Structures are given as C-alpha cells and as structure tokens.
C-alpha cells in the first residue's frame, strides 16, 4: 500500500477541502469541519447524518494544524482515509480513534 497524495484547496491559508475529498479535523474526539464555501460531498453528508460525535464548523488556518489529533479525508471514491502526516506543515497523526470509528461506520453501511 503506497502512500497517496491529495491537493488541498485553501483561501488565504484557510483550509477548505481536498481536490477529491472533504476534510474532517479531529481534536479530543470532536469533529471539526472547515467553515467556508466548498462542496459538501455525499460521503461527508452521510457521516454528518450518522455520527453521534459533536461537529463544529470552524475556520481552520494552516498554522493551526498542530492542534488536531487526526485529519481524515472522506469522499465517494476513497471512503474514509486517514492522513498520516503533512510534511510541509510538520504535522503527524497522533491517533486513529476517530478514523477507526468513522471508517467502520461508513463501511457498515456500504456493505449492506
């Protein structure tokens, strides 16, 4: 399994979405979605409807990445994926708790 890359779209250093995915940031098991105008994909809508976790919409600046434990990429073609690191921002994943939970949630519905 080779690492994959995702182009991240930003506006004035505020993170919006990936080219083929939406982004979910995780801190203390709380989900944060970028605040701004971007496409809310089908997979993101599914997760918002089905998770019991608290979801907060927030402006997420590139300099704030260090605050987050996990960064997840979600999209129809990828399902739920976990970012391991962002070398340009010196960010590394600190956990897999929410990835495991949301990955299981998503897969439990698509395999029915």
N, CA, C and O atoms as a printed pandas DataFrame, in Angstrom:
     atom_number atom_name residue_name chain_id  residue_number  x_coord  y_coord  z_coord
0              1         N          UNK        A               1    0.843   -1.181    0.000
1              2        CA          UNK        A               1    0.000    0.000    0.000
2              3         C          UNK        A               1    0.884    1.239    0.000
3              4         O          UNK        A               1    1.444    1.590    1.039
4              5         N          UNK        A               2    1.020    1.894   -1.117
5              6        CA          UNK        A               2    1.872    3.081   -1.185
6              7         C          UNK        A               2    1.109    4.312   -0.733
7              8         O          UNK        A               2   -0.111    4.383   -0.887
8              9         N          UNK        A               3    1.822    5.283   -0.176
9             10        CA          UNK        A               3    1.152    6.496    0.276
10            11         C          UNK        A               3    0.558    7.247   -0.908
11            12         O          UNK        A               3    1.115    7.243   -2.006
12            13         N          UNK        A               4   -0.572    7.886   -0.669
13            14        CA          UNK        A               4   -1.178    8.693   -1.726
14            15         C          UNK        A               4   -1.137   10.150   -1.316
15            16         O          UNK        A               4   -0.949   10.474   -0.144
16            17         N          UNK        A               5   -1.313   11.018   -2.283
17            18        CA          UNK        A               5   -1.265   12.454   -2.048
18            19         C          UNK        A               5   -2.622   13.068   -2.369
19            20         O          UNK        A               5   -3.396   12.525   -3.157
20            21         N          UNK        A               6   -2.889   14.185   -1.757
21            22        CA          UNK        A               6   -4.127   14.923   -2.014
22            23         C          UNK        A               6   -3.772   16.396   -2.095
23            24         O          UNK        A               6   -3.035   16.906   -1.251
24            25         N          UNK        A               7   -4.284   17.078   -3.094
25            26        CA          UNK        A               7   -4.118   18.520   -3.212
26            27         C          UNK        A               7   -5.176   19.166   -2.317
27            28         O          UNK        A               7   -6.362   18.854   -2.421
28            29         N          UNK        A               8   -4.739   20.060   -1.443
29            30        CA          UNK        A               8   -5.641   20.730   -0.505
30            31         C          UNK        A               8   -5.922   22.142   -1.002
31            32         O          UNK        A               8   -4.997   22.898   -1.300
32            33         N          UNK        A               9   -7.193   22.492   -1.089
33            34        CA          UNK        A               9   -7.602   23.820   -1.533
34            35         C          UNK        A               9   -7.759   24.733   -0.322
35            36         O          UNK        A               9   -8.347   24.357    0.692
36            37         N          UNK        A              10   -7.215   25.946   -0.456
37            38        CA          UNK        A              10   -7.261   26.910    0.637
38            39         C          UNK        A              10   -7.681   28.269    0.102
39            40         O          UNK        A              10   -7.612   28.537   -1.098
40            41         N          UNK        A              11   -8.118   29.119    1.019
41            42        CA          UNK        A              11   -8.427   30.515    0.731
42            43         C          UNK        A              11   -7.760   31.340    1.820
43            44         O          UNK        A              11   -8.165   31.291    2.981
44            45         N          UNK        A              12   -6.738   32.096    1.443
45            46        CA          UNK        A              12   -5.994   32.918    2.407
46            47         C          UNK        A              12   -5.452   32.079    3.559
47            48         O          UNK        A              12   -5.567   32.466    4.723
48            49         N          UNK        A              13   -4.863   30.932    3.235
49            50        CA          UNK        A              13   -4.278   29.986    4.194
50            51         C          UNK        A              13   -5.307   29.308    5.099
51            52         O          UNK        A              13   -4.938   28.643    6.067
52            53         N          UNK        A              14   -6.604   29.476    4.787
53            54        CA          UNK        A              14   -7.651   28.745    5.489
54            55         C          UNK        A              14   -8.002   27.507    4.662
55            56         O          UNK        A              14   -8.287   27.613    3.469
56            57         N          UNK        A              15   -7.982   26.356    5.287
57            58        CA          UNK        A              15   -8.206   25.086    4.594
58            59         C          UNK        A              15   -9.691   24.903    4.293
59            60         O          UNK        A              15  -10.538   25.145    5.154
60            61         N          UNK        A              16  -10.004   24.474    3.071
61            62        CA          UNK        A              16  -11.394   24.274    2.652
62            63         C          UNK        A              16  -11.709   22.802    2.391
63            64         O          UNK        A              16  -12.579   22.224    3.043
64            65         N          UNK        A              17  -10.995   22.196    1.435
65            66        CA          UNK        A              17  -11.281   20.814    1.041
66            67         C          UNK        A              17  -10.128   20.288    0.207
67            68         O          UNK        A              17   -9.227   21.031   -0.184
68            69         N          UNK        A              18  -10.178   18.983   -0.058
69            70        CA          UNK        A              18   -9.225   18.393   -0.984
70            71         C          UNK        A              18   -9.816   18.411   -2.382
71            72         O          UNK        A              18  -11.009   18.664   -2.551
72            73         N          UNK        A              19   -8.990   18.144   -3.387
73            74        CA          UNK        A              19   -9.487   18.120   -4.770
74            75         C          UNK        A              19  -10.533   17.041   -4.983
75            76         O          UNK        A              19  -11.471   17.229   -5.757
76            77         N          UNK        A              20  -10.381   15.908   -4.301
77            78        CA          UNK        A              20  -11.326   14.801   -4.494
78            79         C          UNK        A              20  -11.982   14.376   -3.184
79            80         O          UNK        A              20  -12.685   13.366   -3.139
80            81         N          UNK        A              21  -11.756   15.140   -2.122
81            82        CA          UNK        A              21  -12.272   14.747   -0.812
82            83         C          UNK        A              21  -12.690   15.958    0.015
83            84         O          UNK        A              21  -12.280   17.089   -0.248
84            85         N          UNK        A              22  -13.507   15.690    1.008
85            86        CA          UNK        A              22  -13.750   16.658    2.073
86            87         C          UNK        A              22  -12.815   16.310    3.222
87            88         O          UNK        A              22  -12.332   15.181    3.319
88            89         N          UNK        A              23  -12.563   17.274    4.086
89            90        CA          UNK        A              23  -11.619   17.080    5.179
90            91         C          UNK        A              23  -12.343   17.204    6.513
91            92         O          UNK        A              23  -13.138   18.121    6.718
92            93         N          UNK        A              24  -12.061   16.280    7.408
93            94        CA          UNK        A              24  -12.558   16.335    8.782
94            95         C          UNK        A              24  -11.345   16.386    9.697
95            96         O          UNK        A              24  -10.458   15.536    9.610
96            97         N          UNK        A              25  -11.309   17.370   10.564
97            98        CA          UNK        A              25  -10.244   17.501   11.550
98            99         C          UNK        A              25  -10.775   16.979   12.879
99           100         O          UNK        A              25  -11.960   17.133   13.176
100          101         N          UNK        A              26   -9.915   16.366   13.676
101          102        CA          UNK        A              26  -10.336   15.751   14.934
102          103         C          UNK        A              26   -9.455   16.262   16.067
103          104         O          UNK        A              26   -8.228   16.268   15.975
104          105         N          UNK        A              27  -10.117   16.689   17.136
105          106        CA          UNK        A              27   -9.418   17.082   18.363
106          107         C          UNK        A              27  -10.258   16.609   19.540
107          108         O          UNK        A              27  -11.432   16.964   19.651
108          109         N          UNK        A              28   -9.665   15.815   20.413
109          110        CA          UNK        A              28  -10.376   15.291   21.592
110          111         C          UNK        A              28  -11.696   14.617   21.210
111          112         O          UNK        A              28  -12.716   14.820   21.869
112          113         N          UNK        A              29  -11.670   13.820   20.149
113          114        CA          UNK        A              29  -12.821   13.058   19.648
114          115         C          UNK        A              29  -13.982   13.948   19.185
115          116         O          UNK        A              29  -15.107   13.466   19.045
116          117         N          UNK        A              30  -13.728   15.212   18.951
117          118        CA          UNK        A              30  -14.718   16.132   18.397
118          119         C          UNK        A              30  -14.331   16.389   16.940
119          120         O          UNK        A              30  -13.151   16.539   16.624
120          121         N          UNK        A              31  -15.328   16.439   16.056
121          122        CA          UNK        A              31  -15.088   16.615   14.628
122          123         C          UNK        A              31  -15.204   18.091   14.252
123          124         O          UNK        A              31  -16.147   18.772   14.654
124          125         N          UNK        A              32  -14.255   18.565   13.493
125          126        CA          UNK        A              32  -14.251   19.948   13.022
126          127         C          UNK        A              32  -14.274   19.945   11.500
127          128         O          UNK        A              32  -13.480   19.264   10.850
128          129         N          UNK        A              33  -15.195   20.714   10.952
129          130        CA          UNK        A              33  -15.281   20.888    9.504
130          131         C          UNK        A              33  -14.852   22.303    9.172
131          132         O          UNK        A              33  -15.184   23.243    9.896
132          133         N          UNK        A              34  -14.115   22.461    8.081
133          134        CA          UNK        A              34  -13.738   23.816    7.685
134          135         C          UNK        A              34  -14.977   24.677    7.431
135          136         O          UNK        A              34  -15.944   24.233    6.812
136          137         N          UNK        A              35  -14.925   25.889    7.911
137          138        CA          UNK        A              35  -16.011   26.837    7.669
138          139         C          UNK        A              35  -15.661   27.597    6.394
139          140         O          UNK        A              35  -14.556   28.124    6.265
140          141         N          UNK        A              36  -16.588   27.653    5.467
141          142        CA          UNK        A              36  -16.333   28.330    4.207
142          143         C          UNK        A              36  -17.176   27.734    3.108
143          144         O          UNK        A              36  -17.963   26.813    3.332
144          145         N          UNK        A              37  -17.003   28.266    1.933
145          146        CA          UNK        A              37  -17.776   27.798    0.780
146          147         C          UNK        A              37  -16.985   26.718    0.051
147          148         O          UNK        A              37  -15.928   26.973   -0.526
148          149         N          UNK        A              38  -17.524   25.520    0.095
149          150        CA          UNK        A              38  -16.941   24.407   -0.636
150          151         C          UNK        A              38  -18.024   23.358   -0.816
151          152         O          UNK        A              38  -19.112   23.477   -0.254
152          153         N          UNK        A              39  -17.728   22.335   -1.596
153          154        CA          UNK        A              39  -18.692   21.291   -1.909
154          155         C          UNK        A              39  -18.800   20.290   -0.761
155          156         O          UNK        A              39  -17.809   19.670   -0.378
156          157         N          UNK        A              40  -20.009   20.135   -0.212
157          158        CA          UNK        A              40  -20.259   19.131    0.816
158          159         C          UNK        A              40  -20.620   17.835    0.105
159          160         O          UNK        A              40  -21.757   17.649   -0.327
160          161         N          UNK        A              41  -19.654   16.953   -0.010
161          162        CA          UNK        A              41  -19.838   15.714   -0.747
162          163         C          UNK        A              41  -20.783   14.743   -0.068
163          164         O          UNK        A              41  -21.148   14.907    1.096
164          165         N          UNK        A              42  -21.165   13.737   -0.819
165          166        CA          UNK        A              42  -22.104   12.718   -0.361
166          167         C          UNK        A              42  -21.583   11.977    0.864
167          168         O          UNK        A              42  -22.337   11.737    1.807
168          169         N          UNK        A              43  -20.311   11.614    0.862
169          170        CA          UNK        A              43  -19.748   10.877    1.991
170          171         C          UNK        A              43  -19.725   11.737    3.245
171          172         O          UNK        A              43  -20.034   11.248    4.332
172          173         N          UNK        A              44  -19.367   13.003    3.114
173          174        CA          UNK        A              44  -19.385   13.916    4.261
174          175         C          UNK        A              44  -20.800   14.075    4.799
175          176         O          UNK        A              44  -21.010   14.056    6.012
176          177         N          UNK        A              45  -21.765   14.230    3.911
177          178        CA          UNK        A              45  -23.165   14.346    4.343
178          179         C          UNK        A              45  -23.600   13.090    5.101
179          180         O          UNK        A              45  -24.294   13.184    6.114
180          181         N          UNK        A              46  -23.195   11.921    4.615
181          182        CA          UNK        A              46  -23.520   10.661    5.277
182          183         C          UNK        A              46  -22.951   10.639    6.693
183          184         O          UNK        A              46  -23.657   10.306    7.644
184          185         N          UNK        A              47  -21.690   10.991    6.829
185          186        CA          UNK        A              47  -21.049   10.973    8.147
186          187         C          UNK        A              47  -21.714   11.958    9.091
187          188         O          UNK        A              47  -21.949   11.631   10.255
188          189         N          UNK        A              48  -22.019   13.145    8.620
189          190        CA          UNK        A              48  -22.693   14.142    9.460
190          191         C          UNK        A              48  -24.033   13.599    9.954
191          192         O          UNK        A              48  -24.384   13.786   11.119
192          193         N          UNK        A              49  -24.781   12.930    9.076
193          194        CA          UNK        A              49  -26.100   12.383    9.459
194          195         C          UNK        A              49  -26.000   11.224   10.443
195          196         O          UNK        A              49  -26.884   11.059   11.283
196          197         N          UNK        A              50  -24.946   10.418   10.358
197          198        CA          UNK        A              50  -24.915    9.163   11.107
198          199         C          UNK        A              50  -23.991    9.131   12.325
199          200         O          UNK        A              50  -24.131    8.245   13.168
200          201         N          UNK        A              51  -23.074   10.050   12.438
201          202        CA          UNK        A              51  -22.200   10.022   13.607
202          203         C          UNK        A              51  -22.907   10.623   14.817
203          204         O          UNK        A              51  -23.763   11.497   14.680
204          205         N          UNK        A              52  -22.543   10.152   15.984
205          206        CA          UNK        A              52  -23.066   10.711   17.226
206          207         C          UNK        A              52  -22.085   11.725   17.818
207          208         O          UNK        A              52  -22.344   12.304   18.873
208          209         N          UNK        A              53  -20.976   11.933   17.143
209          210        CA          UNK        A              53  -19.949   12.867   17.613
210          211         C          UNK        A              53  -20.368   14.309   17.382
211          212         O          UNK        A              53  -21.114   14.614   16.451
212          213         N          UNK        A              54  -19.882   15.175   18.231
213          214        CA          UNK        A              54  -20.147   16.606   18.077
214          215         C          UNK        A              54  -19.369   17.123   16.869
215          216         O          UNK        A              54  -18.198   16.795   16.673
216          217         N          UNK        A              55  -20.053   17.942   16.065
217          218        CA          UNK        A              55  -19.440   18.511   14.865
218          219         C          UNK        A              55  -19.441   20.027   14.996
219          220         O          UNK        A              55  -20.468   20.632   15.304
220          221         N          UNK        A              56  -18.293   20.632   14.761
221          222        CA          UNK        A              56  -18.134   22.083   14.858
222          223         C          UNK        A              56  -17.608   22.590   13.523
223          224         O          UNK        A              56  -16.644   22.043   12.987
224          225         N          UNK        A              57  -18.233   23.632   12.984
225          226        CA          UNK        A              57  -17.704   24.290   11.783
226          227         C          UNK        A              57  -16.823   25.436   12.252
227          228         O          UNK        A              57  -17.238   26.267   13.059
228          229         N          UNK        A              58  -15.594   25.468   11.730
229          230        CA          UNK        A              58  -14.610   26.417   12.227
230          231         C          UNK        A              58  -13.654   26.793   11.101
231          232         O          UNK        A              58  -13.329   25.964   10.251
232          233         N          UNK        A              59  -13.213   28.029   11.100
233          234        CA          UNK        A              59  -12.147   28.429   10.175
234          235         C          UNK        A              59  -10.870   27.736   10.646
235          236         O          UNK        A              59  -10.451   27.894   11.792
236          237         N          UNK        A              60  -10.269   26.978    9.758
237          238        CA          UNK        A              60   -9.066   26.218   10.108
238          239         C          UNK        A              60   -7.913   26.730    9.257
239          240         O          UNK        A              60   -7.843   26.487    8.052
240          241         N          UNK        A              61   -7.025   27.435    9.911
241          242        CA          UNK        A              61   -5.875   28.022    9.244
242          243         C          UNK        A              61   -4.735   27.009    9.209
243          244         O          UNK        A              61   -4.602   26.174   10.103
244          245         N          UNK        A              62   -3.937   27.095    8.190
245          246        CA          UNK        A              62   -2.799   26.198    8.019
246          247         C          UNK        A              62   -1.914   26.164    9.267
247          248         O          UNK        A              62   -1.403   25.106    9.633
248          249         N          UNK        A              63   -1.731   27.300    9.914
249          250        CA          UNK        A              63   -0.869   27.365   11.102
250          251         C          UNK        A              63   -1.469   26.648   12.311
251          252         O          UNK        A              63   -0.763   26.402   13.288
252          253         N          UNK        A              64   -2.761   26.309   12.263
253          254        CA          UNK        A              64   -3.440   25.657   13.386
254          255         C          UNK        A              64   -3.451   24.132   13.306
255          256         O          UNK        A              64   -4.027   23.482   14.178
256          257         N          UNK        A              65   -2.837   23.555   12.296
257          258        CA          UNK        A              65   -2.888   22.098   12.119
258          259         C          UNK        A              65   -2.360   21.337   13.326
259          260         O          UNK        A              65   -2.849   20.249   13.630
260          261         N          UNK        A              66   -1.381   21.885   14.011
261          262        CA          UNK        A              66   -0.794   21.221   15.166
262          263         C          UNK        A              66   -1.769   20.984   16.311
263          264         O          UNK        A              66   -1.492   20.189   17.210
264          265         N          UNK        A              67   -2.903   21.666   16.284
265          266        CA          UNK        A              67   -3.915   21.499   17.333
266          267         C          UNK        A              67   -4.696   20.203   17.191
267          268         O          UNK        A              67   -5.339   19.762   18.144
268          269         N          UNK        A              68   -4.650   19.585   16.009
269          270        CA          UNK        A              68   -5.522   18.449   15.721
270          271         C          UNK        A              68   -4.810   17.113   15.890
271          272         O          UNK        A              68   -3.637   16.963   15.549
272          273         N          UNK        A              69   -5.560   16.137   16.432
273          274        CA          UNK        A              69   -5.050   14.789   16.661
274          275         C          UNK        A              69   -5.061   13.947   15.386
275          276         O          UNK        A              69   -4.160   13.144   15.143
276          277         N          UNK        A              70   -6.106   14.150   14.578
277          278        CA          UNK        A              70   -6.280   13.379   13.345
278          279         C          UNK        A              70   -6.810   14.302   12.253
279          280         O          UNK        A              70   -7.479   15.298   12.529
280          281         N          UNK        A              71   -6.501   13.954   11.021
281          282        CA          UNK        A              71   -7.097   14.601    9.860
282          283         C          UNK        A              71   -7.579   13.478    8.954
283          284         O          UNK        A              71   -6.811   12.596    8.570
284          285         N          UNK        A              72   -8.868   13.527    8.620
285          286        CA          UNK        A              72   -9.478   12.483    7.796
286          287         C          UNK        A              72   -9.910   13.058    6.461
287          288         O          UNK        A              72  -10.382   14.192    6.384
288          289         N          UNK        A              73   -9.747   12.275    5.421
289          290        CA          UNK        A              73  -10.211   12.625    4.082
290          291         C          UNK        A              73  -11.385   11.713    3.769
291          292         O          UNK        A              73  -11.282   10.495    3.918
292          293         N          UNK        A              74  -12.492   12.286    3.342
293          294        CA          UNK        A              74  -13.678   11.483    3.038
294          295         C          UNK        A              74  -14.186   11.830    1.646
295          296         O          UNK        A              74  -14.249   13.000    1.267
296          297         N          UNK        A              75  -14.547   10.801    0.894
297          298        CA          UNK        A              75  -15.061   11.016   -0.444
298          299         C          UNK        A              75  -15.600    9.729   -1.031
299          300         O          UNK        A              75  -15.251    8.636   -0.584
300          301         N          UNK        A              76  -16.441    9.860   -2.019
301          302        CA          UNK        A              76  -17.087    8.692   -2.633
302          303         C          UNK        A              76  -16.082    7.696   -3.194
303          304         O          UNK        A              76  -16.286    6.486   -3.085
304          305         N          UNK        A              77  -15.025    8.176   -3.780
305          306        CA          UNK        A              77  -14.041    7.279   -4.377
306          307         C          UNK        A              77  -13.072    6.677   -3.385
307          308         O          UNK        A              77  -12.427    5.671   -3.680
308          309         N          UNK        A              78  -12.957    7.289   -2.190
309          310        CA          UNK        A              78  -11.968    6.844   -1.209
310          311         C          UNK        A              78  -12.583    6.324    0.074
311          312         O          UNK        A              78  -11.904    5.644    0.844
312          313         N          UNK        A              79  -13.839    6.621    0.326
313          314        CA          UNK        A              79  -14.429    6.267    1.611
314          315         C          UNK        A              79  -13.875    7.177    2.683
315          316         O          UNK        A              79  -13.925    8.400    2.550
316          317         N          UNK        A              80  -13.345    6.593    3.748
317          318        CA          UNK        A              80  -12.733    7.355    4.840
318          319         C          UNK        A              80  -11.263    6.960    4.899
319          320         O          UNK        A              80  -10.933    5.786    5.067
320          321         N          UNK        A              81  -10.383    7.948    4.760
321          322        CA          UNK        A              81   -8.945    7.710    4.807
322          323         C          UNK        A              81   -8.330    8.596    5.881
323          324         O          UNK        A              81   -8.844    9.672    6.187
324          325         N          UNK        A              82   -7.235    8.132    6.440
325          326        CA          UNK        A              82   -6.542    8.884    7.479
326          327         C          UNK        A              82   -5.258    9.475    6.929
327          328         O          UNK        A              82   -4.468    8.783    6.287
328          329         N          UNK        A              83   -5.055   10.772    7.187
329          330        CA          UNK        A              83   -3.778   11.392    6.842
330          331         C          UNK        A              83   -2.767   10.958    7.895
331          332         O          UNK        A              83   -3.050   11.013    9.092
332          333         N          UNK        A              84   -1.620   10.538    7.464
333          334        CA          UNK        A              84   -0.560   10.154    8.400
334          335         C          UNK        A              84    0.315   11.338    8.773
335          336         O          UNK        A              84    0.719   11.494    9.925
336          337         N          UNK        A              85    0.605   12.178    7.770
337          338        CA          UNK        A              85    1.420   13.366    8.045
338          339         C          UNK        A              85    1.257   14.380    6.936
339          340         O          UNK        A              85    0.812   14.069    5.831
340          341         N          UNK        A              86    1.631   15.600    7.266
341          342        CA          UNK        A              86    1.729   16.680    6.284
342          343         C          UNK        A              86    3.108   17.276    6.518
343          344         O          UNK        A              86    3.291   18.113    7.403
344          345         N          UNK        A              87    4.068   16.844    5.726
345          346        CA          UNK        A              87    5.459   17.223    5.978
346          347         C          UNK        A              87    5.679   18.736    5.873
347          348         O          UNK        A              87    6.476   19.302    6.622
348          349         N          UNK        A              88    4.968   19.392    4.939
349          350        CA          UNK        A              88    5.150   20.833    4.765
350          351         C          UNK        A              88    4.708   21.627    5.994
351          352         O          UNK        A              88    5.196   22.734    6.221
352          353         N          UNK        A              89    3.792   21.075    6.785
353          354        CA          UNK        A              89    3.285   21.756    7.976
354          355         C          UNK        A              89    3.815   21.113    9.257
355          356         O          UNK        A              89    3.412   21.486   10.358
356          357         N          UNK        A              90    4.723   20.141    9.106
357          358        CA          UNK        A              90    5.293   19.421   10.246
358          359         C          UNK        A              90    4.201   18.848   11.152
359          360         O          UNK        A              90    4.283   18.937   12.378
360          361         N          UNK        A              91    3.181   18.260   10.526
361          362        CA          UNK        A              91    2.072   17.655   11.276
362          363         C          UNK        A              91    2.123   16.144   11.110
363          364         O          UNK        A              91    2.349   15.635   10.012
364          365         N          UNK        A              92    1.910   15.427   12.222
365          366        CA          UNK        A              92    1.823   13.966   12.209
366          367         C          UNK        A              92    0.593   13.539   12.990
367          368         O          UNK        A              92    0.244   14.159   13.994
368          369         N          UNK        A              93   -0.059   12.491   12.538
369          370        CA          UNK        A              93   -1.236   11.963   13.220
370          371         C          UNK        A              93   -0.856   11.487   14.619
371          372         O          UNK        A              93    0.172   10.837   14.811
372          373         N          UNK        A              94   -1.704   11.824   15.591
373          374        CA          UNK        A              94   -1.462   11.438   16.980
374          375         C          UNK        A              94   -2.372   10.305   17.426
375          376         O          UNK        A              94   -2.209    9.779   18.527
376          377         N          UNK        A              95   -3.337    9.920   16.578
377          378        CA          UNK        A              95   -4.336    8.941   16.990
378          379         C          UNK        A              95   -4.975    8.314   15.754
379          380         O          UNK        A              95   -4.811    8.802   14.636
380          381         N          UNK        A              96   -5.706    7.221   15.979
381          382        CA          UNK        A              96   -6.521    6.613   14.924
382          383         C          UNK        A              96   -7.932    6.328   15.418
383          384         O          UNK        A              96   -8.691    5.625   14.750
384          385         N          UNK        A              97   -8.284    6.857   16.558
385          386        CA          UNK        A              97   -9.566    6.551   17.194
386          387         C          UNK        A              97  -10.748    6.926   16.305
387          388         O          UNK        A              97  -11.612    6.090   16.040
388          389         N          UNK        A              98  -10.792    8.161   15.848
389          390        CA          UNK        A              98  -11.934    8.596   15.029
390          391         C          UNK        A              98  -11.877    7.996   13.632
391          392         O          UNK        A              98  -12.918    7.715   13.038
392          393         N          UNK        A              99  -10.681    7.796   13.104
393          394        CA          UNK        A              99  -10.576    7.121   11.818
394          395         C          UNK        A              99  -11.220    5.744   11.908
395          396         O          UNK        A              99  -12.052    5.386   11.075
396          397         N          UNK        A             100  -10.832    4.971   12.922
397          398        CA          UNK        A             100  -11.383    3.624   13.074
398          399         C          UNK        A             100  -12.902    3.665   13.223
399          400         O          UNK        A             100  -13.606    2.851   12.626
400          401         N          UNK        A             101  -13.403    4.600   14.009
401          402        CA          UNK        A             101  -14.849    4.701   14.238
402          403         C          UNK        A             101  -15.604    5.079   12.965
403          404         O          UNK        A             101  -16.590    4.430   12.615
404          405         N          UNK        A             102  -15.151    6.123   12.273
405          406        CA          UNK        A             102  -15.862    6.591   11.075
406          407         C          UNK        A             102  -15.666    5.638    9.896
407          408         O          UNK        A             102  -16.573    5.465    9.082
408          409         N          UNK        A             103  -14.507    5.030    9.803
409          410        CA          UNK        A             103  -14.263    4.034    8.763
410          411         C          UNK        A             103  -15.219    2.860    8.937
411          412         O          UNK        A             103  -15.817    2.391    7.968
412          413         N          UNK        A             104  -15.360    2.392   10.161
413          414        CA          UNK        A             104  -16.294    1.298   10.453
414          415         C          UNK        A             104  -17.742    1.710   10.165
415          416         O          UNK        A             104  -18.501    0.943    9.572
416          417         N          UNK        A             105  -18.119    2.914   10.583
417          418        CA          UNK        A             105  -19.475    3.429   10.336
418          419         C          UNK        A             105  -19.776    3.443    8.838
419          420         O          UNK        A             105  -20.813    2.942    8.403
420          421         N          UNK        A             106  -18.877    4.011    8.065
421          422        CA          UNK        A             106  -19.067    4.119    6.618
422          423         C          UNK        A             106  -19.126    2.727    5.980
423          424         O          UNK        A             106  -20.027    2.452    5.187
424          425         N          UNK        A             107  -18.191    1.861    6.312
425          426        CA          UNK        A             107  -18.155    0.522    5.711
426          427         C          UNK        A             107  -19.349   -0.323    6.108
427          428         O          UNK        A             107  -19.795   -1.159    5.322
428          429         N          UNK        A             108  -19.877   -0.127    7.306
429          430        CA          UNK        A             108  -21.038   -0.911    7.741
430          431         C          UNK        A             108  -22.272   -0.587    6.896
431          432         O          UNK        A             108  -23.148   -1.438    6.742
432          433         N          UNK        A             109  -22.356    0.615    6.352
433          434        CA          UNK        A             109  -23.489    0.988    5.509
434          435         C          UNK        A             109  -23.283    0.590    4.055
435          436         O          UNK        A             109  -24.236    0.178    3.393
436          437         N          UNK        A             110  -22.065    0.704    3.543
437          438        CA          UNK        A             110  -21.880    0.393    2.114
438          439         C          UNK        A             110  -21.837   -1.091    1.842
439          440         O          UNK        A             110  -21.991   -1.506    0.693
440          441         N          UNK        A             111  -21.630   -1.911    2.868
441          442        CA          UNK        A             111  -21.594   -3.360    2.655
442          443         C          UNK        A             111  -22.945   -4.020    2.882
443          444         O          UNK        A             111  -23.058   -5.243    2.797
444          445         N          UNK        A             112  -23.960   -3.234    3.167
445          446        CA          UNK        A             112  -25.304   -3.806    3.378
446          447         C          UNK        A             112  -25.942   -4.190    2.080
447          448         O          UNK        A             112  -27.069   -4.685    2.069
